[in-house]
Amino acid sequence: MRAAAIFFMALAIAGAHPAGAQGEARVPIVRRGDRLILDSKVGAVTASVPAEAMQDGGKGDTIRVKNLQSGKVQPAQIVRAGLAEVAR
């Protein structure tokens, strides 16, 4: 815990901000429970499956999604409302 306090003190002295702490509020375009299309791209091939968002997120955020065909929960990056891509 002490190391974390020192880290944030150093950031404050340097004028830096940890990721996501710049005071900018991201607008969630996906809400927990929303149905999504989950794309998985390998080379020129894209597979799409239905999924459910397990948490809120904005464009570019990585959230947990549940593949509704396999039941697997995995990270995915939000592309736009209703569409996410498997995070690599």
LUMLUMLO-119902 format. One record per residue (C-alpha): x, y, z; residue in three letters. Coordinates in pm, whole numbers. Last residue first. Example, Ala and Ser with C-alpha at 12.3 -4.5 7.8 and 13.67 -1.06 7.14 Angstrom:
PT:X:Y:Z:rest
PT:1367:-106:714:ser
PT:1230:-450:780:ala
//
This chain:
PT:X:Y:Z:rest
PT:-564:-972:-2810:arg
PT:-903:-828:-2721:ala
PT:-1194:-992:-2905:val
PT:-1379:-719:-3096:glu
PT:-1697:-547:-2981:ala
PT:-2008:-426:-3163:leu
PT:-2349:-311:-3036:gly
PT:-2250:52:-2981:ala
PT:-1912:100:-3143:arg
PT:-1572:-72:-3147:val
PT:-1571:-184:-2784:ile
PT:-1264:-395:-2703:gln
PT:-1321:-746:-2576:ala
PT:-1209:-941:-2271:pro
PT:-1347:-1292:-2222:gln
PT:-1635:-1478:-2057:val
PT:-1707:-1818:-2216:lys
PT:-2071:-1930:-2235:gly
PT:-1995:-2099:-2569:ser
PT:-2277:-1961:-2784:gln
PT:-2361:-1654:-2574:leu
PT:-1999:-1536:-2564:asn
PT:-1991:-1335:-2242:lys
PT:-1817:-998:-2249:val
PT:-1562:-839:-2016:arg
PT:-1464:-485:-2107:ile
PT:-1182:-318:-2297:thr
PT:-1259:45:-2369:asp
PT:-1212:183:-2722:gly
PT:-1562:332:-2740:lys
PT:-1710:351:-2392:gly
PT:-1782:83:-2137:gly
PT:-2033:-73:-1900:asp
PT:-1984:-429:-1768:gln
PT:-2070:-792:-1846:met
PT:-2169:-710:-2204:ala
PT:-2356:-999:-2368:glu
PT:-2243:-1180:-2681:ala
PT:-2371:-1303:-3018:pro
PT:-2101:-1448:-3242:val
PT:-1900:-1316:-3537:ser
PT:-1603:-1484:-3704:ala
PT:-1372:-1272:-3918:thr
PT:-1118:-1415:-4164:val
PT:-860:-1195:-4342:ala
PT:-591:-1259:-4081:gly
PT:-759:-1387:-3766:val
PT:-1040:-1160:-3652:lys
PT:-1285:-1234:-3371:ser
PT:-1601:-1026:-3372:asp
PT:-1847:-1015:-3083:leu
PT:-2192:-882:-3180:ile
PT:-2345:-727:-2875:leu
PT:-2644:-767:-2643:arg
PT:-2652:-518:-2358:asp
PT:-2652:-665:-2004:gly
PT:-2397:-419:-1868:arg
PT:-2415:-103:-2074:arg
PT:-2241:-17:-2400:val
PT:-2205:339:-2525:ile
PT:-2068:454:-2192:pro
PT:-1959:816:-2218:val
PT:-1605:850:-2097:arg
PT:-1561:1115:-1832:ala
PT:-1243:1314:-1874:glu
PT:-1091:1399:-1537:gly
PT:-745:1295:-1651:gln
PT:-762:984:-1433:ala
PT:-817:727:-1707:gly
PT:-455:619:-1721:ala
PT:-257:756:-1426:pro
PT:-197:1130:-1446:his
PT:129:1317:-1486:ala
PT:222:1650:-1332:gly
PT:562:1517:-1223:ala
PT:487:1595:-857:ile
PT:143:1436:-886:ala
PT:287:1126:-1055:leu
PT:549:1091:-781:ala
PT:278:1118:-515:met
PT:78:851:-700:phe
PT:374:611:-696:phe
PT:457:686:-331:ile
PT:99:603:-231:ala
PT:110:282:-432:ala
PT:438:177:-268:ala
PT:285:236:77:arg
PT:0:0:0:met
//
